[in-house]
């Protein structure tokens, strides 16, 4: 994964690029209704962003002040290169810096093993979110 930079970014400055990538991944690729993708919580969230060496946004994720991680998205052409894990690690590191006791997320079933490899544990029943099966997961921070 040469030439990728991960950093926590300001929503006000990067909202257009972050929203565009999320729209592509969630609304266009996964069929999530746009009104569910835009939930009004972005301005107060922490956003991790992955940039290619030419400055293009290629991945994002966010964390709410509750410690809930979500909106994890990587450009289709860049998947499978560890960018998602690096974004997740950046958000977990931010949570630790903020002294959160734990972080949680609602994982699409196809992504549960991805989060398990990062130390998250699944709990509760499978539930539907935007028509996609999910499972709650959490990571206790030490």
Secondary structure in CASP SS format (residue, H / E / C, confidence):
PFRMAT SS
TARGET T0000
AUTHOR 0000-0000-0000
METHOD secondary structure of the structure
MODEL  1
X C 1.00
X C 1.00
X C 1.00
X C 1.00
X E 1.00
X E 1.00
X E 1.00
X E 1.00
X E 1.00
X C 1.00
X H 1.00
X H 1.00
X H 1.00
X H 1.00
X H 1.00
X H 1.00
X H 1.00
X H 1.00
X H 1.00
X H 1.00
X H 1.00
X H 1.00
X H 1.00
X H 1.00
X H 1.00
X H 1.00
X H 1.00
X H 1.00
X H 1.00
X C 1.00
X C 1.00
X C 1.00
X C 1.00
X H 1.00
X H 1.00
X H 1.00
X H 1.00
X C 1.00
X C 1.00
X C 1.00
X C 1.00
X C 1.00
X C 1.00
X C 1.00
X C 1.00
X E 1.00
X E 1.00
X E 1.00
X E 1.00
X E 1.00
X E 1.00
X C 1.00
X C 1.00
X C 1.00
X C 1.00
X C 1.00
X E 1.00
X E 1.00
X E 1.00
X E 1.00
X E 1.00
X E 1.00
X E 1.00
X C 1.00
X C 1.00
X C 1.00
X C 1.00
X E 1.00
X E 1.00
X E 1.00
X E 1.00
X E 1.00
X E 1.00
X E 1.00
X C 1.00
X H 1.00
X H 1.00
X H 1.00
X C 1.00
X C 1.00
X C 1.00
X C 1.00
X H 1.00
X H 1.00
X H 1.00
X H 1.00
X H 1.00
X H 1.00
X H 1.00
X H 1.00
X H 1.00
X H 1.00
X H 1.00
X H 1.00
X H 1.00
X H 1.00
X H 1.00
X C 1.00
X C 1.00
X C 1.00
X C 1.00
X E 1.00
X E 1.00
X E 1.00
X E 1.00
X E 1.00
X E 1.00
X E 1.00
X H 1.00
X H 1.00
X H 1.00
X H 1.00
X H 1.00
X H 1.00
X H 1.00
X H 1.00
X H 1.00
X C 1.00
X C 1.00
X C 1.00
X E 1.00
X E 1.00
X E 1.00
X E 1.00
X E 1.00
X E 1.00
X E 1.00
X E 1.00
X E 1.00
X C 1.00
X C 1.00
X E 1.00
X E 1.00
X E 1.00
X E 1.00
X E 1.00
X E 1.00
X E 1.00
X E 1.00
X E 1.00
X C 1.00
X C 1.00
END
